[in-house]
Amino acid sequence: MSSEKQKRSKFSSRLGFVLSAAGSAVGLGNIWRFPYLAAKYGGGIFLLVYLLLMLTFGYTMIIAESAIGRMTRKSPVGAYAHFGKDWMFKAGGWINAIIPILIVPYYSVIGGWVCKYLFGYIQGETEAMATAEYFTEFIGNGVKTEFWFLIFTLLVLWVIFMGVENGIEKVSTFMMPVLVILAILLSIYAITRKGAFAGVKYFLVPNIKNFSWMTVVSAMGQMFYSLSIAMGILITFGSYMKSDLSIEESTSHVEIFDTAIAVLAGLMIIPAVFAFSNGDPSVLKAGPSLMFITMPKIFASMGFGRVVGILFFALVFFAALTSAIALAESAVSTFQDELKWSRRRSTVVLLLIMVALGTLSALSYGPLSFVTILKNMPFLDFFDFLTNSVMMPIAATATCLLVVRVIGVEGIAAEVMRKDAPFKRKAVFNFMIKYLCPFFVAIILFSSVAGVLGWIKF
């Protein structure tokens, strides 16, 4: 096992790990999902609840998964099997491993949509893209959606093929600082628009009158998905982490990076929509269409709309690409570890899987729109529900049980504090992993499934 560990790829520095892990966390969920959930469930009070959960629940799960990865030097399946051969260990590992394999195909379809819009703004189609018909016509056209899906997929797998240090780390080290700069520029532009201050106040100032139980549930779900918890990614990236790097300090940097981008996304979108809609926050509750319909309408109505559109979709493209790369790497790492395949063969097999499953999602609003699952879900919506609402909470529960009942909280602490590294929030970790994390995960699972079945309304 020692020789196997020595051959395993590693990030060259803490910065490489932090930016790669942050890249996995900062994705489409930060750019459009966070702002519309914040607007829908209380603005500033939602932001406050999200921050509290991120510093406790999110922190705990990042620490646990990163430590498990570095402790075992394995991807999820091997990491779980390291602690026992019982079927429950294998099941927990495979659930964590299968999630990114299922997510990255449909995520790449949405990444293809982003590529299409970025290309459209570069071409100068600002006015055309401001109409709802443009988006519906595009996603209903199977040839166009498949083409842009394949473009995005090839970009992702090209980076994966280059490896950990020469591919993932280099791309993340370049893209994440650029992403931050773009987010800051767009936020400054948005908050300086006439009428935007009301949006800034609504988003940043907590108002207890806007608090509800759904504020907590929604903030919990957003934090859960935003930080790439229970996708196998952090276990995989932790396995690439050098033993002399501090897990806690790296986790803190990921928290800061992810939260900063989410807040900047809120400042980018909420004030702009307030200014555009004369203070009507209901416009923000458009959900996914916010990014592809509402925002293009705003860009068309403002000065320098084409330039702002290019910058915005470049930002979204970088965020989508870094997250997709992390998902794909987790899948490739599993193939390498469990099937003993080379990186080249693993990448090619993942390409075939992505094309097969991704095509179902790419065509789900066009040629395959007549095929639905459960409550009239197209393929893309079904894969999203299956992974995010069902499999990820189960995977997180498996991680909590593995830490508490098998490894032990002191075992994780020993890994975190290796070479005298700090573990300042150890008491928070111990309490959360034993008691609150399983409870929170159960809430996410129940509320998500109940929402789809119509038992509760979001």
N, C-alpha and C positions, 0 to 999 in steps of 0.2 A: 504494500500500500504506500509506503514512503516514496518509492520510485515513481509511482503513479502521481503522487502529489507534486513531486518535483517537476514532472513534465507538464502539469496542468498550466494553462495560460493564466496570467495574472495582470491586473492593472498595474501600471508602472508607478503610480503615485496615489496619494489620498485624493488629490484634485481630480484625477482620472476617474476614480470610483465615485466621488461625490457628483461630478457632472454627468456621468453615465447613469447613476441611480436617479439623479434629479431629472435627467432626460426621460427616463422610463416613467417617472411620476407626472411630469409636465406634458400633458397631451391635450386632446380635444376636450376632455372633461374640464380642464382648467379654463380653456378659452371661451367655451360657450355654455357648458353645463353649470359651472359655478355661478356666473352672473345671473342666469335666468332663475336658478334656484334661490339665490340670495334675494332677488327682486320679489319672487313669489312668496317666500316664507319669512319676510320681516326685515330685509335689508341689514341694518347695523346689528340687530339682535341675532340674526342668522350668522353673521360674520363672527360675532363674539362666541357663540356656541361652537362654531366650527373650529376656532382657534383653541378653545379649551379641550375639545375632543382630540384635535391633532397633537397637542402637547402631552396627552395622556394615552389614549387608545392608540393613536397612530404611532407615536413614539415607541410604545411597547411592542407593537407588531413588527416594526422595522428592526428594532434591536433583536427580537427573537429570531426572525428569519435570516438576518445577516449573520448572526452568531452561529446558527445551525449550518449555514452554508460554509462558513470559514472553518468551523469545527470538523466538518466531514470532508471538505474539498470535493463535494459532489453536487450534482443537480438534484432536483427534488426527490426523484425515485430512489436514487442511491443514498441520499441524505437520510430519508426515513428508514430505509433498509439497514443502514448503519447501526440503528438502535434496536433492531429486532427483526426476526424472519416471519413473525405472525402475519396473517393476511391483512389485519387492520393497518399495520405499518405500510404494507405494499399499497393498500387502497388509498391511504392518506397521501403517499408520495405520488401515485399516479393521478389522483385528482388535481393536485398542484401542477403536475406536468402537462396534463391534457388541456387545462384551461387556456394557456397561451396559444396552443395549437389550434384551438377553436376560435379564439378571439382575433388573432392576427389576420385571418382571411377577410372577415367582414370589416375590421378596422381599416384594412388597406383599401377596401372599396370606398369608404368615406375619405380616406387619404387621396384617392383618385379624384373624388369630387373637388377636394381642395386644390389639387393640381389644375383641374379644369378651370376653376374660378381664377386662380393666379394667372394662368395663361390668358384667360379672357380679359383681365384688367391690363395685362401687358399689351394685348392687342388693341385695347381701347374700346372694349364693349361695355363701358360703364353704364350707359342708359339702358341697353338691352338687358343686362343682368339685374337691373333694379326691379324687374317685373317678376311676379310669382310664376307666370307662365314659362319663363326661361328655365327655372329650376325644375318644374314638373315635366317639361318637355325633355330636359336633359336626363333625369333619372328614369324616365320612361323609355328612353332610347337605348336598347340593349347593346348596340355596336359602340356607341360613345362611352357608356359607363364601363364596358368591358375593356376598351382601349386604355382609358385613364387608370383603371384598376391595375392593369398589367404594367403600365409605366411606373406607378408607385411601388408595386411589388418588386420589380426588377431593381429599383433604387435601394430598397430595403435589403434585399438579398445580396446585392453587390457589396454592401458594407459588411454584412455578416460573413461573406466569403473571405474578406480581407483579414478577419480574425479579431481578437479582443483588443490588443494594444494598437495594431495598425489600422483597424477598422473602427470598432465601436468607440474606443477611447479618443482617437483623433477626431472623429466626426463630432462627438459630444463636446469635446474641448473647444471646437470651433463654433458649433451651432448654438450652444447654450448661452455664451456671452452675447452673441448676435441677437438671440431671442430676447434677452433682457433689455438690450438697447432699443430694439424695435418696440417692445412693450412700454418702455418709459416714454419714448417719443410719441407713440399713439395715445398714451394716457394724458400727456401734457396737452396734446392737440384737442382731445375730447373734453377735458375739464375747462378749457378756455373758450368753448363755444357758448354763445348766448343762451341762457336758460339752463346751462349744465349744472350750476351750483346746487340746485335742488336735488339732482341725482347724486351728487357727491355727499350731500348731507344725509340722504336716505340710506346710502350704502355704508357710510362710516360711523354714523351716530346711532347707537343702540336705542331703541324705543320699546320699552317693556310691553306697551299696548299691542305691539305687533307679534308678541311671542305666542306660540301655540305648541302643542305636542308634535305637530308635523314639522315645526322648526328643528326640533331635536332629531327626529327620524331622518329628515332630509339632509341635515348637516352631517349626521353620522354616515349616511350612505355615500355622500359626496367625498367625505374624508377617506372613507374605506377604499373607494375606487381611485381617488386622486393620487394616493400614495403608492399605488401598485402593490397593495397588500393582497396576499393569497393568490398570486398569479404564478408563483414559482420564480419570478424574476429576482427578488431580493435574495432568495436562497442561492440562485445561480450566481448572481453578482458577488454575494458574500463569499462564495467558493473561489472567486478570482482575487479576493482581497488579501494583501500581504499581512503577515502576522504581526508586524510592528506598527500597523495603523490602528488608531483608536476607533472602535466601532461607535461609541457614544458621540464623539466629536463629529464623526462623519454623518451620523444620523441627524445631529443638530443642524448641520449644514444643509442636508437634504430637506429637513423641515422648513428652514428659512427660505431656501430657494423655491420650493414648491408653493409655500404660502405667499411669497412675494409675487410670483407670477399670477396666482389666483387673484390676489388683491389688485394687481395692475390690470388684469383682465376685467375685473369689475369696474375699475376706474376708466377703462377704455370704452366699455360698452354701456354701462348704466347711465352715466351723465350724457353720453351722446344720444341715447334713446330718449331720455328726458327732454333734452333740447329739441330733438326732432318731433316728439309727440306732444310738446307743450305741457310736460309734466305728468303724462298719463303712464303710470307704471304697468298697467295691464298689457301694454304693447310688448313689454319684456317677457311676458309669460308664454311666448310663442314656442318655447322649447327648441328642438333642433333647427327648426326653420329660421330661428333668430340669426344664425350665421349665414345662411344661404339666401334668405329673402329680406329680412328686416334690415340687416347691416348694409347690403348693397343698395337698398332704398335710401338709407342715410347717406352713404357715400355719394350717390347721384345728386343729393340735395345740397351738398356742401362744396365749398371751394376746394380745389385740388383733389376732387373726388377720386380721380383715376390714380393719383400718386398714393393717396391714403389707402385705396383699395389694394394696390400692389403691396404696400407695407403690411397691411393687415393680413392678407392671405399668405404672404411670405412668412410672417410670424406663425400663423396657424400651420403652415406646411412644415416648418422646422419642428414645431411641437409634435405634430402627428408623426413625422419621420423618426424622431428620437424614441418615441414610445413604441412604435412598430418595430424598430430595431431591437429594443429590449425584449419585446415579446418573442420575436423570431429567435433571438439568441438563446432564450430559455429553452425553446423547443429543440434547437440544434444541439445544445449542450446535453439534453436528455438522450437524443439519438447517439451522440458520441459516447456517453457514459454507459448507457444500458445496452446498446446494440454493437458497441465497439466500431462504429463507422468513422470514417475520416470526415473532416469538416466539409470537404467538397461533396462527398456522397450525401451527407446529412443535409446540406444546403439544397442539393438537387431534389431530394425527397420532399423537403419542406416546400419547395417551389411547386411540386406536383400537387401536394395537399392544398396549398393556398389557391392554386388555380381552380381545383375541383370545387372546394367549398366556397371560395370567393366568388366564383362565377354564379353560384346559386344566389348569393346576396346581391351581386351586381345586377342580375336580371330580375330581382324580386319585385321591383316596382314597374317593370316593363313586360317582356315576354313571359315571365313566370309569375305575374301578378295574380293569376287565377289560382295559384297554389298557396294555401295558407295553413297554419298549424295553430292548435289551441284556439284562442279567441281571435280568429281572423288575423293571425300574425304572419306577415311575409317572412321569408327566410332570414333576412337581416335582423329583423326585430326578434325573431325566435332565438337566433344564436346569441343575441345580446341579452335576452331574458335568461336563457339557460346558463350562461357563464356568469353574468354579473349578479343575478338575483338568486340563483340556486347553488351553483357549484362553488363560487367564491366564498360565501358564508360557511359552507360545509368545510372547505379547505382551511379557512381560518380557525374553525373549531378544532380540526385535526391538529393544527399547529399548537393551539393552546393546550390540548390534552397531551401532546408529545412533550411539551416543555414541563408541564406540571407533574405528570404522572410517570414519565420515563426519564427524561434528562435531569429534571429538577431545576428549580430556579437558581440554585447555587452552581449548577453545572454551566448554565448560561452566563452567570456572573463571572465565573472563572475564565470563560472565553473572552468576555468583554474586557476584563481587567488584566488580560495577558500583557506581560512586560510592563506592569505598573500603569496601565492605561486607566483613565478615570471612569467611574460609574456613579456620577453624582445623583442621578435620579433612580438609584437602585430600589429605594422604597416604593416609588411610584410604579416601577416595573413589576415588582413582586405583587403588589396589591392588584394591579390591573390584570395581569396575566392569570391570577388565581380566581378572581371574582368578577370583575366588571367586563373584561373582554368577551368571555363566553356569553354573558348576558346581552351585551350590545350586538354581538353577531346574531344571536337568536332573534332580536328585535328586527334587524335588517332582513333576515330570511323571512320571517313571518310577514312583515309589512310589505315586502316586495311581492311575495306570492299572493297575499291577500288583495293587493292592489290590482294585480292582473286578473284574479278571479272575481273582482268586483265587490269584495267584502268591505273594503274601505276605499275612500276616494282621496286622491292626492290633490 
